[in-house]
Each structure stands twice: as structure tokens, then as C-alpha cells.
Amino acid sequence: MNDGRRALTAVSDGLIHITIPVGMLQCNCSIIGDPATREALVVDPGDEVTRILDLIGRHRLMVKAIVSTHAHIDHVGGLSKLHQYTGAPVLMHRDDLPLYQAMDEQAAFLGVIPPDLTDVDQLLKEGDVLRWGAFEAQVIHTPGHTPGSVSLYLPHDAGRITAAAPKKFSVKDEAGDDIAISDLLKKMAGPDDSQEIAAAGESEQIQLRAPQLFSGDTLFAGSIGRTDLWGGSMEQIMDSLHTKLMHLPDDTIVHPGHGPVTTIGNERHSNPFLQPE
């Protein structure tokens, strides 16, 4: 499907990560998959569930869980429909349940029809670990934008698989010397072929080279989440940023709930909300 709208796909370092901005407020819905088991998390399916399902089907993924970073309408509008189609459990922090149940009020604020609601199957809390395939994500409670806002953190070794030592296979070359099959295949590929060919029987290692953070609407590139809506608190969001997110490594790649990707290091040094007074 190509409808002219942006869907960012990355299949690198053993991680399938698709970002699709959905709905009138262009919430970043993230699909995070394990290419080996095809298990995946869907984070913040705010709307346009048909598009999300199309991408899930195209990559042959099985949704293990549906996670809401917070319960604003633009992040949860597709929860019910996605749960209906996939059967995957819906996860949310307890402190945002009242906000989720007040969907009529949120919809009236935006002048839209309220979406269907669904049961929340698991209540998230600080320190929970979500596992799918070979990957895991740590739940960080980051209140401020909403009382129950959470961020998901994949540390640098999330998804690491201890691989057996690669097996070496060799044959005789024209001179009668042993030559590794991998080297032979590279010679056959030619100098202009930039694609690396793995040796037959070689084990694959899946590893993230940089930590990943799915920050919801707590941290953006060059900004932070607004605190003037239901349950928002500037004091709480600044505490979440300074005592939790800013303690993550600088090379942590941040996937915000809206807008472009950034890093913890970039925001530490250039985000105007995070500079010393």
C-alpha cells in the first residue's frame, strides 16, 4: 500500500522498527518486531488501524502486546479496533485509566467522535519488563504530560543473542589449497557487489548497537510535552526528565510520540527546557 503518507521502516541490527504517523494530530505509532520470531509490540496506535494492520501483515508480524504511553485520544483512538483484530492485550499505566475513561470529554475538546473503548488487560508500573521474541523493554514511569505517562527503554543489549562460534566450511581452490566458502562466494560476487554474503551454516547474532527510548509525549526533539491538559504538571514532567530520562546514555535514540527522532545527548545539550538556568 502506498497512500503517499510517511511510514519509516528500519530493519537494522536485528530489529524491525516501523514508525507511522496516524490521525489528525500525527501521533507516531511504532511497530517493534523481532525478525526471527516475528513477535512485535505496537506502541500508541492512535488511529488509522487499517494502515497499521497492513504493515503488520506485510512484515508477517504477530502482535504480542499493544502499549499506550499515555491515554490522550490521539494515542489511544485505535486501541479497541487493534485489540479486536489481533487479540493482543492492551497495556497502560493505572494512573491514566481515569483519562482513558473520559474519552467523551477528550473527543469534545477536539470536536471529533469519541473512539470505542476496550478493557485494559495489564496495568503498567515502574520497573516492569516487556518481552517479545529476543527483545525486552523496561517501563519507566514518566508522569507530567499525564499522570500515567510511561516511556519504554530498550538497553543496548536488548535483543542480544549469544551466538555459537561460526562454523567454517572450506573447499579446494584451483591450486589445491583450502579456501573458505564465504571467501569463494565473495570472489564470485565480484568487486562491485556491495552485499555481504554469509557463510553457509553461520550463526546470526542479533544486537542493538544503541539503546532505544520510546518517550511518548514526555520528550520531543527540541521540546517537551505540554502540561496544560488533564492531569498535566510542569513540576512532574521536569522531575521525570531530570531524574530519569536524562540519566540514560547520550547515544540513546529517542522515538517521540510526535515529530522526528532525536537522541538523549542532543536533547541534553540543546533542548531549551533542559538547560541550566
Phi and psi restraints in degrees (value plus and minus 20) as a CYANA .aco file:
   2 ASN   PHI    -155.6  -115.6
   2 ASN   PSI      78.9   118.9
   3 ASP   PHI    -124.2   -84.2
   3 ASP   PSI      -5.2    34.8
   4 GLY   PHI      62.9   102.9
   4 GLY   PSI     -22.4    17.6
   5 ARG   PHI    -121.5   -81.5
   5 ARG   PSI     139.0   179.0
   6 ARG   PHI     -98.1   -58.1
   6 ARG   PSI     112.0   152.0
   7 ALA   PHI    -157.7  -117.7
   7 ALA   PSI      93.6   133.6
   8 LEU   PHI    -110.2   -70.2
   8 LEU   PSI     108.1   148.1
   9 THR   PHI    -143.7  -103.7
   9 THR   PSI     112.3   152.3
  10 ALA   PHI    -151.0  -111.0
  10 ALA   PSI     104.5   144.5
  11 VAL   PHI    -141.7  -101.7
  11 VAL   PSI      68.7   108.7
  12 SER   PHI    -165.2  -125.2
  12 SER   PSI     128.7   168.7
  13 ASP   PHI      32.3    72.3
  13 ASP   PSI      11.0    51.0
  14 GLY   PHI      60.5   100.5
  14 GLY   PSI      -6.1    33.9
  15 LEU   PHI    -142.0  -102.0
  15 LEU   PSI     108.9   148.9
  16 ILE   PHI    -112.4   -72.4
  16 ILE   PSI      99.4   139.4
  17 HIS   PHI    -154.2  -114.2
  17 HIS   PSI      98.6   138.6
  18 ILE   PHI    -138.1   -98.1
  18 ILE   PSI     108.2   148.2
  19 THR   PHI    -133.0   -93.0
  19 THR   PSI     107.3   147.3
  20 ILE   PHI    -152.5  -112.5
  20 ILE   PSI      91.6   131.6
  21 PRO   PHI     -90.9   -50.9
  21 PRO   PSI     107.5   147.5
  22 VAL   PHI    -148.5  -108.5
  22 VAL   PSI     134.0   174.0
  23 GLY   PHI      58.9    98.9
  23 GLY   PSI     155.2   195.2
  24 MET   PHI     -85.6   -45.6
  24 MET   PSI     -44.4    -4.4
  25 LEU   PHI    -121.2   -81.2
  25 LEU   PSI     -13.2    26.8
  26 GLN   PHI      32.5    72.5
  26 GLN   PSI      32.5    72.5
  27 CYS   PHI     -86.4   -46.4
  27 CYS   PSI     115.5   155.5
  28 ASN   PHI     -99.3   -59.3
  28 ASN   PSI      85.6   125.6
  29 CYS   PHI    -108.0   -68.0
  29 CYS   PSI     110.0   150.0
  30 SER   PHI    -132.8   -92.8
  30 SER   PSI     115.8   155.8
  31 ILE   PHI    -134.1   -94.1
  31 ILE   PSI     100.3   140.3
  32 ILE   PHI    -140.1  -100.1
  32 ILE   PSI      93.5   133.5
  33 GLY   PHI    -143.3  -103.3
  33 GLY   PSI     133.3   173.3
  34 ASP   PHI    -116.0   -76.0
  34 ASP   PSI      97.5   137.5
  35 PRO   PHI     -87.4   -47.4
  35 PRO   PSI     -37.4     2.6
  36 ALA   PHI    -103.1   -63.1
  36 ALA   PSI     -70.6   -30.6
  37 THR   PHI    -113.4   -73.4
  37 THR   PSI     -36.4     3.6
  38 ARG   PHI      48.2    88.2
  38 ARG   PSI      -8.8    31.2
  39 GLU   PHI     -96.2   -56.2
  39 GLU   PSI     128.5   168.5
  40 ALA   PHI    -168.8  -128.8
  40 ALA   PSI     135.7   175.7
  41 LEU   PHI    -124.5   -84.5
  41 LEU   PSI     126.2   166.2
  42 VAL   PHI    -135.7   -95.7
  42 VAL   PSI     104.1   144.1
  43 VAL   PHI    -130.7   -90.7
  43 VAL   PSI     104.4   144.4
  44 ASP   PHI      39.8    79.8
  44 ASP   PSI      41.6    81.6
  45 PRO   PHI     -98.8   -58.8
  45 PRO   PSI      64.7   104.7
  46 GLY   PHI     -95.9   -55.9
  46 GLY   PSI     -45.3    -5.3
  47 ASP   PHI    -194.7  -154.7
  47 ASP   PSI    -199.8  -159.8
  48 GLU   PHI      33.9    73.9
  48 GLU   PSI      31.5    71.5
  49 VAL   PHI     -83.1   -43.1
  49 VAL   PSI     -50.6   -10.6
  50 THR   PHI     -80.0   -40.0
  50 THR   PSI     -61.7   -21.7
  51 ARG   PHI     -84.7   -44.7
  51 ARG   PSI     -62.0   -22.0
  52 ILE   PHI     -83.2   -43.2
  52 ILE   PSI     -65.3   -25.3
  53 LEU   PHI     -84.0   -44.0
  53 LEU   PSI     -55.4   -15.4
  54 ASP   PHI     -81.3   -41.3
  54 ASP   PSI     -62.7   -22.7
  55 LEU   PHI     -89.7   -49.7
  55 LEU   PSI     -58.8   -18.8
  56 ILE   PHI     -80.7   -40.7
  56 ILE   PSI     -64.5   -24.5
  57 GLY   PHI     -88.1   -48.1
  57 GLY   PSI     -59.2   -19.2
  58 ARG   PHI     -82.5   -42.5
  58 ARG   PSI     -55.3   -15.3
  59 HIS   PHI    -115.1   -75.1
  59 HIS   PSI     -13.0    27.0
  60 ARG   PHI      34.6    74.6
  60 ARG   PSI      27.9    67.9
  61 LEU   PHI    -118.7   -78.7
  61 LEU   PSI     130.6   170.6
  62 MET   PHI    -132.7   -92.7
  62 MET   PSI      98.0   138.0
  63 VAL   PHI     -95.4   -55.4
  63 VAL   PSI      97.8   137.8
  64 LYS   PHI    -105.9   -65.9
  64 LYS   PSI     -54.3   -14.3
  65 ALA   PHI    -180.0  -140.0
  65 ALA   PSI     133.9   173.9
  66 ILE   PHI    -136.2   -96.2
  66 ILE   PSI      99.3   139.3
  67 VAL   PHI    -134.8   -94.8
  67 VAL   PSI     112.3   152.3
  68 SER   PHI    -125.5   -85.5
  68 SER   PSI     103.9   143.9
  69 THR   PHI     -92.2   -52.2
  69 THR   PSI     -45.8    -5.8
  70 HIS   PHI    -188.6  -148.6
  70 HIS   PSI     150.8   190.8
  71 ALA   PHI    -123.0   -83.0
  71 ALA   PSI       6.3    46.3
  72 HIS   PHI     -89.8   -49.8
  72 HIS   PSI     128.1   168.1
  73 ILE   PHI     -76.8   -36.8
  73 ILE   PSI     -54.8   -14.8
  74 ASP   PHI     -92.9   -52.9
  74 ASP   PSI     -31.5     8.5
  75 HIS   PHI    -126.1   -86.1
  75 HIS   PSI     -35.5     4.5
  76 VAL   PHI    -141.4  -101.4
  76 VAL   PSI     -18.3    21.7
  77 GLY   PHI     -79.5   -39.5
  77 GLY   PSI     -46.5    -6.5
  78 GLY   PHI    -121.6   -81.6
  78 GLY   PSI     -13.6    26.4
  79 LEU   PHI     -76.9   -36.9
  79 LEU   PSI     -71.3   -31.3
  80 SER   PHI     -81.7   -41.7
  80 SER   PSI     -67.6   -27.6
  81 LYS   PHI     -87.0   -47.0
  81 LYS   PSI     -60.8   -20.8
  82 LEU   PHI     -87.1   -47.1
  82 LEU   PSI     -58.3   -18.3
  83 HIS   PHI     -83.8   -43.8
  83 HIS   PSI     -60.1   -20.1
  84 GLN   PHI     -81.1   -41.1
  84 GLN   PSI     -61.0   -21.0
  85 TYR   PHI    -102.2   -62.2
  85 TYR   PSI     -50.5   -10.5
  86 THR   PHI    -124.3   -84.3
  86 THR   PSI     -43.8    -3.8
  87 GLY   PHI      54.6    94.6
  87 GLY   PSI     -17.2    22.8
  88 ALA   PHI     -93.6   -53.6
  88 ALA   PSI     125.0   165.0
  89 PRO   PHI     -88.2   -48.2
  89 PRO   PSI     129.1   169.1
  90 VAL   PHI    -119.8   -79.8
  90 VAL   PSI     110.7   150.7
  91 LEU   PHI    -139.2   -99.2
  91 LEU   PSI     116.3   156.3
  92 MET   PHI    -178.3  -138.3
  92 MET   PSI     133.7   173.7
  93 HIS   PHI     -94.9   -54.9
  93 HIS   PSI     122.5   162.5
  94 ARG   PHI     -75.4   -35.4
  94 ARG   PSI     -57.9   -17.9
  95 ASP   PHI     -89.0   -49.0
  95 ASP   PSI     -31.6     8.4
  96 ASP   PHI    -121.9   -81.9
  96 ASP   PSI     -17.7    22.3
  97 LEU   PHI     -80.2   -40.2
  97 LEU   PSI     -64.1   -24.1
  98 PRO   PHI     -79.3   -39.3
  98 PRO   PSI     -56.6   -16.6
  99 LEU   PHI     -87.2   -47.2
  99 LEU   PSI     -59.1   -19.1
 100 TYR   PHI     -85.5   -45.5
 100 TYR   PSI     -60.1   -20.1
 101 GLN   PHI     -91.8   -51.8
 101 GLN   PSI     -35.9     4.1
 102 ALA   PHI    -115.4   -75.4
 102 ALA   PSI      18.0    58.0
 103 MET   PHI     -86.5   -46.5
 103 MET   PSI     -51.7   -11.7
 104 ASP   PHI     -81.0   -41.0
 104 ASP   PSI     -61.8   -21.8
 105 GLU   PHI     -87.0   -47.0
 105 GLU   PSI     -61.6   -21.6
 106 GLN   PHI     -83.5   -43.5
 106 GLN   PSI     -63.2   -23.2
 107 ALA   PHI     -84.1   -44.1
 107 ALA   PSI     -60.3   -20.3
 108 ALA   PHI     -82.8   -42.8
 108 ALA   PSI     -56.7   -16.7
 109 PHE   PHI     -80.1   -40.1
 109 PHE   PSI     -57.8   -17.8
 110 LEU   PHI    -113.4   -73.4
 110 LEU   PSI     -29.4    10.6
 111 GLY   PHI      51.9    91.9
 111 GLY   PSI      16.9    56.9
 112 VAL   PHI    -144.9  -104.9
 112 VAL   PSI     147.9   187.9
 113 ILE   PHI     -96.4   -56.4
 113 ILE   PSI     112.1   152.1
 114 PRO   PHI     -87.1   -47.1
 114 PRO   PSI     119.9   159.9
 115 PRO   PHI     -96.2   -56.2
 115 PRO   PSI     142.7   182.7
 116 ASP   PHI     -85.3   -45.3
 116 ASP   PSI     128.1   168.1
 117 LEU   PHI    -121.6   -81.6
 117 LEU   PSI     142.2   182.2
 118 THR   PHI    -157.8  -117.8
 118 THR   PSI     146.6   186.6
 119 ASP   PHI     -90.0   -50.0
 119 ASP   PSI     126.7   166.7
 120 VAL   PHI    -113.4   -73.4
 120 VAL   PSI      98.1   138.1
 121 ASP   PHI    -103.0   -63.0
 121 ASP   PSI     -47.7    -7.7
 122 GLN   PHI    -163.7  -123.7
 122 GLN   PSI     112.3   152.3
 123 LEU   PHI    -114.6   -74.6
 123 LEU   PSI     100.7   140.7
 124 LEU   PHI     -99.3   -59.3
 124 LEU   PSI     133.8   173.8
 125 LYS   PHI    -168.2  -128.2
 125 LYS   PSI     143.4   183.4
 126 GLU   PHI     -72.6   -32.6
 126 GLU   PSI     110.6   150.6
 127 GLY   PHI      72.2   112.2
 127 GLY   PSI     -29.3    10.7
 128 ASP   PHI     -81.6   -41.6
 128 ASP   PSI     129.8   169.8
 129 VAL   PHI    -141.2  -101.2
 129 VAL   PSI     103.6   143.6
 130 LEU   PHI    -118.7   -78.7
 130 LEU   PSI     111.2   151.2
 131 ARG   PHI    -144.2  -104.2
 131 ARG   PSI     115.8   155.8
 132 TRP   PHI    -170.4  -130.4
 132 TRP   PSI     113.6   153.6
 133 GLY   PHI      35.1    75.1
 133 GLY   PSI    -152.2  -112.2
 134 ALA   PHI    -112.2   -72.2
 134 ALA   PSI     -14.0    26.0
 135 PHE   PHI    -126.0   -86.0
 135 PHE   PSI     140.5   180.5
 136 GLU   PHI    -167.7  -127.7
 136 GLU   PSI     129.7   169.7
 137 ALA   PHI    -151.6  -111.6
 137 ALA   PSI     117.3   157.3
 138 GLN   PHI    -112.9   -72.9
 138 GLN   PSI     116.0   156.0
 139 VAL   PHI    -108.4   -68.4
 139 VAL   PSI     104.7   144.7
 140 ILE   PHI    -134.8   -94.8
 140 ILE   PSI     100.0   140.0
 141 HIS   PHI     -97.7   -57.7
 141 HIS   PSI      97.7   137.7
 142 THR   PHI    -145.8  -105.8
 142 THR   PSI      49.0    89.0
 143 PRO   PHI     -86.9   -46.9
 143 PRO   PSI     139.5   179.5
 144 GLY   PHI     121.7   161.7
 144 GLY   PSI     -75.9   -35.9
 145 HIS   PHI     -87.8   -47.8
 145 HIS   PSI     -65.5   -25.5
 146 THR   PHI    -158.8  -118.8
 146 THR   PSI     144.0   184.0
 147 PRO   PHI     -82.3   -42.3
 147 PRO   PSI     -51.8   -11.8
 148 GLY   PHI    -127.7   -87.7
 148 GLY   PSI       2.0    42.0
 149 SER   PHI     -81.3   -41.3
 149 SER   PSI     117.5   157.5
 150 VAL   PHI    -150.7  -110.7
 150 VAL   PSI     136.5   176.5
 151 SER   PHI    -139.4   -99.4
 151 SER   PSI     129.6   169.6
 152 LEU   PHI    -129.5   -89.5
 152 LEU   PSI     107.9   147.9
 153 TYR   PHI    -138.8   -98.8
 153 TYR   PSI     100.5   140.5
 154 LEU   PHI    -122.0   -82.0
 154 LEU   PSI      87.4   127.4
 155 PRO   PHI     -85.6   -45.6
 155 PRO   PSI     151.6   191.6
 156 HIS   PHI     -82.5   -42.5
 156 HIS   PSI     -44.7    -4.7
 157 ASP   PHI    -120.9   -80.9
 157 ASP   PSI     -10.0    30.0
 158 ALA   PHI     -84.4   -44.4
 158 ALA   PSI     109.4   149.4
 159 GLY   PHI      67.2   107.2
 159 GLY   PSI     -16.8    23.2
 160 ARG   PHI     -91.7   -51.7
 160 ARG   PSI     113.7   153.7
 161 ILE   PHI    -137.1   -97.1
 161 ILE   PSI     108.5   148.5
 162 THR   PHI     -94.1   -54.1
 162 THR   PSI      93.8   133.8
 163 ALA   PHI    -114.8   -74.8
 163 ALA   PSI     123.7   163.7
 164 ALA   PHI     -87.3   -47.3
 164 ALA   PSI     136.0   176.0
 165 ALA   PHI     -79.2   -39.2
 165 ALA   PSI     114.0   154.0
 166 PRO   PHI     -76.9   -36.9
 166 PRO   PSI     116.6   156.6
 167 LYS   PHI    -101.0   -61.0
 167 LYS   PSI     118.8   158.8
 168 LYS   PHI    -121.1   -81.1
 168 LYS   PSI     105.1   145.1
 169 PHE   PHI    -137.4   -97.4
 169 PHE   PSI     115.7   155.7
 170 SER   PHI    -157.2  -117.2
 170 SER   PSI     139.5   179.5
 171 VAL   PHI    -155.3  -115.3
 171 VAL   PSI     154.4   194.4
 172 LYS   PHI    -109.1   -69.1
 172 LYS   PSI     113.4   153.4
 173 ASP   PHI    -105.7   -65.7
 173 ASP   PSI    -193.8  -153.8
 174 GLU   PHI     -83.1   -43.1
 174 GLU   PSI     -46.8    -6.8
 175 ALA   PHI    -108.1   -68.1
 175 ALA   PSI     -20.3    19.7
 176 GLY   PHI      67.5   107.5
 176 GLY   PSI     -14.0    26.0
 177 ASP   PHI    -111.5   -71.5
 177 ASP   PSI     133.9   173.9
 178 ASP   PHI     -90.6   -50.6
 178 ASP   PSI     117.5   157.5
 179 ILE   PHI    -158.1  -118.1
 179 ILE   PSI     113.2   153.2
 180 ALA   PHI     -85.1   -45.1
 180 ALA   PSI     120.8   160.8
 181 ILE   PHI     -78.2   -38.2
 181 ILE   PSI     -57.6   -17.6
 182 SER   PHI     -81.6   -41.6
 182 SER   PSI     -59.6   -19.6
 183 ASP   PHI     -89.3   -49.3
 183 ASP   PSI     -57.5   -17.5
 184 LEU   PHI     -83.7   -43.7
 184 LEU   PSI     -62.8   -22.8
 185 LEU   PHI     -84.7   -44.7
 185 LEU   PSI     -58.0   -18.0
 186 LYS   PHI     -83.1   -43.1
 186 LYS   PSI     -59.5   -19.5
 187 LYS   PHI     -83.9   -43.9
 187 LYS   PSI     -60.8   -20.8
 188 MET   PHI     -86.6   -46.6
 188 MET   PSI     -51.5   -11.5
 189 ALA   PHI     -88.3   -48.3
 189 ALA   PSI     -50.3   -10.3
 190 GLY   PHI      71.6   111.6
 190 GLY   PSI     139.4   179.4
 191 PRO   PHI     -87.6   -47.6
 191 PRO   PSI     -41.1    -1.1
 192 ASP   PHI    -110.0   -70.0
 192 ASP   PSI     -24.8    15.2
 193 ASP   PHI    -109.2   -69.2
 193 ASP   PSI      90.0   130.0
 194 SER   PHI    -106.7   -66.7
 194 SER   PSI     -26.6    13.4
 195 GLN   PHI    -102.8   -62.8
 195 GLN   PSI     105.1   145.1
 196 GLU   PHI     -96.4   -56.4
 196 GLU   PSI     115.6   155.6
 197 ILE   PHI    -128.8   -88.8
 197 ILE   PSI     103.0   143.0
 198 ALA   PHI    -100.1   -60.1
 198 ALA   PSI     131.0   171.0
 199 ALA   PHI     -87.5   -47.5
 199 ALA   PSI     127.7   167.7
 200 ALA   PHI     -80.8   -40.8
 200 ALA   PSI     115.0   155.0
 201 GLY   PHI      60.0   100.0
 201 GLY   PSI     -17.3    22.7
 202 GLU   PHI     -95.4   -55.4
 202 GLU   PSI     114.7   154.7
 203 SER   PHI     -93.6   -53.6
 203 SER   PSI     127.6   167.6
 204 GLU   PHI    -121.1   -81.1
 204 GLU   PSI     117.2   157.2
 205 GLN   PHI    -131.2   -91.2
 205 GLN   PSI     108.5   148.5
 206 ILE   PHI    -125.3   -85.3
 206 ILE   PSI     102.3   142.3
 207 GLN   PHI    -173.8  -133.8
 207 GLN   PSI     113.8   153.8
 208 LEU   PHI    -103.0   -63.0
 208 LEU   PSI     110.1   150.1
 209 ARG   PHI    -104.7   -64.7
 209 ARG   PSI     -40.0     0.0
 210 ALA   PHI    -154.7  -114.7
 210 ALA   PSI     125.5   165.5
 211 PRO   PHI     -83.6   -43.6
 211 PRO   PSI     135.0   175.0
 212 GLN   PHI    -146.1  -106.1
 212 GLN   PSI     118.9   158.9
 213 LEU   PHI    -148.8  -108.8
 213 LEU   PSI     106.9   146.9
 214 PHE   PHI    -123.5   -83.5
 214 PHE   PSI      82.7   122.7
 215 SER   PHI    -115.3   -75.3
 215 SER   PSI     -18.0    22.0
 216 GLY   PHI      36.0    76.0
 216 GLY   PSI    -157.4  -117.4
 217 ASP   PHI    -123.9   -83.9
 217 ASP   PSI       6.6    46.6
 218 THR   PHI    -103.7   -63.7
 218 THR   PSI     -64.4   -24.4
 219 LEU   PHI    -151.9  -111.9
 219 LEU   PSI     109.8   149.8
 220 PHE   PHI    -138.4   -98.4
 220 PHE   PSI     150.5   190.5
 221 ALA   PHI     -89.0   -49.0
 221 ALA   PSI      88.9   128.9
 222 GLY   PHI      61.1   101.1
 222 GLY   PSI     -13.3    26.7
 223 SER   PHI    -177.5  -137.5
 223 SER   PSI    -197.4  -157.4
 224 ILE   PHI    -155.1  -115.1
 224 ILE   PSI     151.8   191.8
 225 GLY   PHI     -88.1   -48.1
 225 GLY   PSI     128.5   168.5
 226 ARG   PHI     -90.6   -50.6
 226 ARG   PSI     132.4   172.4
 227 THR   PHI    -145.2  -105.2
 227 THR   PSI      -5.0    35.0
 228 ASP   PHI    -119.8   -79.8
 228 ASP   PSI      -7.7    32.3
 229 LEU   PHI    -124.6   -84.6
 229 LEU   PSI    -192.6  -152.6
 230 TRP   PHI     -73.6   -33.6
 230 TRP   PSI      99.6   139.6
 231 GLY   PHI      55.2    95.2
 231 GLY   PSI     -12.8    27.2
 232 GLY   PHI     -93.5   -53.5
 232 GLY   PSI     131.6   171.6
 233 SER   PHI    -170.8  -130.8
 233 SER   PSI      97.0   137.0
 234 MET   PHI     -82.6   -42.6
 234 MET   PSI     -59.5   -19.5
 235 GLU   PHI     -81.7   -41.7
 235 GLU   PSI     -63.4   -23.4
 236 GLN   PHI     -88.7   -48.7
 236 GLN   PSI     -61.4   -21.4
 237 ILE   PHI     -88.1   -48.1
 237 ILE   PSI     -56.3   -16.3
 238 MET   PHI     -86.9   -46.9
 238 MET   PSI     -57.0   -17.0
 239 ASP   PHI     -86.0   -46.0
 239 ASP   PSI     -61.9   -21.9
 240 SER   PHI     -80.8   -40.8
 240 SER   PSI     -60.9   -20.9
 241 LEU   PHI     -88.5   -48.5
 241 LEU   PSI     -68.5   -28.5
 242 HIS   PHI     -96.9   -56.9
 242 HIS   PSI     -56.3   -16.3
 243 THR   PHI    -114.2   -74.2
 243 THR   PSI     -32.4     7.6
 244 LYS   PHI    -143.8  -103.8
 244 LYS   PSI     -87.9   -47.9
 245 LEU   PHI     -87.3   -47.3
 245 LEU   PSI     -55.6   -15.6
 246 MET   PHI     -96.0   -56.0
 246 MET   PSI     -22.0    18.0
 247 HIS   PHI    -111.9   -71.9
 247 HIS   PSI     -23.5    16.5
 248 LEU   PHI     -98.8   -58.8
 248 LEU   PSI     138.5   178.5
 249 PRO   PHI     -81.2   -41.2
 249 PRO   PSI     128.1   168.1
 250 ASP   PHI     -78.9   -38.9
 250 ASP   PSI     -51.0   -11.0
 251 ASP   PHI    -103.4   -63.4
 251 ASP   PSI     -15.0    25.0
 252 THR   PHI     -83.0   -43.0
 252 THR   PSI     104.4   144.4
 253 ILE   PHI    -103.4   -63.4
 253 ILE   PSI     105.3   145.3
 254 VAL   PHI    -123.1   -83.1
 254 VAL   PSI     105.4   145.4
 255 HIS   PHI    -129.0   -89.0
 255 HIS   PSI      78.0   118.0
 256 PRO   PHI     -96.4   -56.4
 256 PRO   PSI     148.4   188.4
 257 GLY   PHI     -93.0   -53.0
 257 GLY   PSI     -35.2     4.8
 258 HIS   PHI    -167.8  -127.8
 258 HIS   PSI     127.4   167.4
 259 GLY   PHI      62.3   102.3
 259 GLY   PSI    -190.5  -150.5
 260 PRO   PHI     -98.9   -58.9
 260 PRO   PSI     145.1   185.1
 261 VAL   PHI     -90.9   -50.9
 261 VAL   PSI     129.9   169.9
 262 THR   PHI    -164.5  -124.5
 262 THR   PSI    -186.8  -146.8
 263 THR   PHI    -153.6  -113.6
 263 THR   PSI     139.8   179.8
 264 ILE   PHI     -80.3   -40.3
 264 ILE   PSI     -60.9   -20.9
 265 GLY   PHI     -81.0   -41.0
 265 GLY   PSI     -64.7   -24.7
 266 ASN   PHI     -79.3   -39.3
 266 ASN   PSI     -64.8   -24.8
 267 GLU   PHI     -91.8   -51.8
 267 GLU   PSI     -54.7   -14.7
 268 ARG   PHI     -80.1   -40.1
 268 ARG   PSI     -57.5   -17.5
 269 HIS   PHI    -116.4   -76.4
 269 HIS   PSI     -40.1    -0.1
 270 SER   PHI    -148.7  -108.7
 270 SER   PSI     -35.2     4.8
 271 ASN   PHI     -89.2   -49.2
 271 ASN   PSI     100.5   140.5
 272 PRO   PHI     -81.6   -41.6
 272 PRO   PSI     -44.8    -4.8
 273 PHE   PHI     -97.1   -57.1
 273 PHE   PSI     -33.3     6.7
 274 LEU   PHI    -132.0   -92.0
 274 LEU   PSI     -10.1    29.9
 275 GLN   PHI    -108.0   -68.0
 275 GLN   PSI     128.3   168.3
 276 PRO   PHI     -80.3   -40.3
 276 PRO   PSI     124.5   164.5
